[in-house]
């Protein structure tokens, strides 16, 4: 299992994009739904009913496809390198939430937090990605 390469980084970006759109689709499908009930059975019935909605089905499908890409990634890249890069989905989801779902985002705070997250993950990814296989 090797280090991070441009090809594996591209696969990670695809998986992140699919997963992020999957999140937005799920949220869009649940826009006017409440998934709670007076009992666990009623709640479960509401969840099953929601899963039949087109946006929910689309979101779940994107997650499944994203999982296939993730499996390709972790078969090629060390998990300690690949997994921290999943947090690159945070900025993607925030932007998609603002653009597609029209959620109000306080950009001054969101941008600062997302920059810190991205920088931290970049340092982890760069450090681990350049480490030799023998440094286990």
C-alpha positions in Angstrom: 0.0 0.0 0.0 1.5 3.2 -1.1 1.6 6.9 -0.5 -0.8 9.5 -1.8 -0.5 9.9 -5.6 -2.2 12.3 -8.0 -4.5 9.5 -9.1 -5.5 8.4 -5.6 -6.0 12.1 -4.7 -8.4 12.4 -7.6 -10.3 9.3 -6.4 -10.5 11.0 -3.0 -11.9 14.1 -4.5 -14.5 12.1 -6.4 -15.5 10.2 -3.3 -15.8 13.5 -1.4 -17.9 15.1 -4.1 -20.3 12.2 -4.3 -20.6 12.0 -0.5 -21.1 15.8 -0.2 -23.8 15.8 -2.8 -25.3 12.8 -1.1 -25.6 14.7 2.1 -27.3 17.6 0.4 -29.7 15.3 -1.5 -30.6 13.7 1.8 -31.2 17.0 3.5 -33.3 18.2 0.5 -35.4 15.1 0.7 -36.0 15.6 4.3 -36.9 19.3 4.0 -40.5 19.0 5.2 -40.3 15.7 7.1 -40.1 14.8 10.7 -38.6 11.4 11.4 -39.7 11.0 15.0 -42.7 9.3 16.4 -44.3 8.3 19.7 -42.5 4.9 19.5 -39.5 3.4 18.0 -41.7 1.5 15.5 -43.4 4.7 14.4 -40.1 6.4 14.0 -38.8 3.5 12.0 -41.9 3.6 9.8 -41.3 7.3 9.1 -37.7 6.6 8.2 -38.7 3.8 5.8 -41.3 6.1 4.2 -38.8 8.9 3.8 -36.4 6.5 2.1 -38.8 6.1 -0.8 -38.6 9.8 -1.7 -36.6 10.6 -4.9 -34.1 13.0 -3.3 -33.4 10.4 -0.5 -32.9 7.6 -3.0 -30.6 9.9 -5.0 -28.6 10.7 -1.9 -28.3 7.1 -0.9 -27.2 6.1 -4.4 -24.5 8.7 -4.3 -23.3 7.3 -1.0 -23.1 3.8 -2.4 -21.1 5.0 -5.4 -18.9 7.1 -3.1 -18.3 3.9 -1.0 -17.0 2.1 -4.2 -14.6 4.9 -4.8 -13.6 4.8 -1.1 -12.8 1.1 -1.3 -10.6 1.8 -4.3 -8.8 4.5 -2.3 -8.1 2.5 0.8 -6.9 -0.4 -1.2 -4.1 1.9 -2.6 -3.5 4.4 0.1 -2.8 4.0 3.8 -5.9 4.8 5.9 -3.9 7.1 8.1 -3.3 9.2 4.9 -6.6 8.9 3.2 -9.0 9.3 6.1 -8.0 12.7 7.3 -8.6 14.0 3.8 -12.3 13.2 4.1 -12.6 16.4 6.1 -12.2 18.2 2.8 -15.9 17.5 2.5 -16.6 20.1 5.2 -16.1 23.1 3.0 -17.8 21.4 0.1 -20.9 20.7 2.2 -21.0 24.2 3.6 -20.9 25.7 0.1 -23.4 23.3 -1.3 -25.7 24.0 1.6 -25.6 27.7 0.9 -26.0 27.4 -2.9 -28.4 24.5 -3.3 -30.4 24.5 0.0 -30.2 28.3 0.5 -29.1 27.9 4.1 -27.8 31.0 5.8 -24.1 30.7 6.4 -22.2 33.2 8.5 -19.2 33.3 6.1 -16.9 35.3 8.4 -17.0 32.5 11.0 -17.5 29.6 8.6 -14.6 30.6 6.4 -12.2 30.9 9.3 -13.2 27.5 10.7 -13.0 25.8 7.3 -9.6 27.3 6.6 -8.3 26.0 9.9 -9.7 22.5 9.3 -8.3 22.5 5.7 -4.9 23.6 6.8 -4.7 21.1 9.6 -5.8 18.2 7.3 -3.3 19.4 4.7 -0.5 19.2 7.1 -1.5 15.8 8.2 -1.9 14.6 4.7 1.3 16.1 3.5 3.3 14.7 6.4 1.8 11.2 6.3 1.7 11.2 2.5 5.5 11.7 2.3 6.4 9.3 5.0 8.2 6.2 4.0 6.3 2.8 4.2 8.9 1.7 6.7 7.8 4.4 9.2 4.9 2.4 10.6 
